[in-house]
Amino acid sequence: MARLIGISGSTRKASFNSALLRAAAALVPTGSTLEIASIAGIPLYDGDVESAPGVPQIVTELKDRIAASDGLVLVTPEYNNSLPGVFKNAIDWLSRPGSDVPRVFGGKPVALFGATPGIGGTRLAQAAWGPVLRALGTQPWNGASLYVGGAEKVFDASGTLVDEKVKQLLTKLMAGFVSFIDEK
């Protein structure tokens, strides 16, 4: 079975996307694991910092965790009809130096989903991730979609997924993604 790593694109403590990622970890098929990683603490990308003193340790450690996984789960908010800057910034750091991209992302299966209070879910943010994932050489999985809208009604005050329909869709998505990885 698959060893997955998941990243929420939000650093907010009460993030709906972090809650959705925790729910995904609980719903991953038996025998597989979904380790949750964080982008909190990753600084703004700066080429001068990359040149000297170098890629920050927090980034290097996350790169190694992604490289060691069988698949990557990205749970994205939608900000202003696109992907969040903080999440894109983290991916920009994770792609440095460019020579390391094949080790970290090359051919890596990626599942993408997200939650937002808006009624449209995260369709536009997920679409905006397409060019980024292609540039990194990942293998996006398109077997199921999950665009959670009205997220404030899907989770309770403690961040627990309480919507049965979303839970069923997320369970199906995680099973499909693991199956996709296992077939490789």
DATALIN-V300313 format. One record per helix or strand of 3 or more residues. SS is the DSSP state (2 for helix, 1 for strand). FROM is the first residue (numbers start at 1). LEN is the number of residues. If there is no record, write none. Layout:
SS & FROM & LEN
SS & FROM & LEN
This chain:
1 & 3 & 6
2 & 16 & 12
1 & 33 & 5
2 & 47 & 5
2 & 57 & 12
1 & 71 & 5
2 & 85 & 10
2 & 98 & 7
1 & 109 & 7
2 & 123 & 13
2 & 151 & 3
2 & 164 & 20
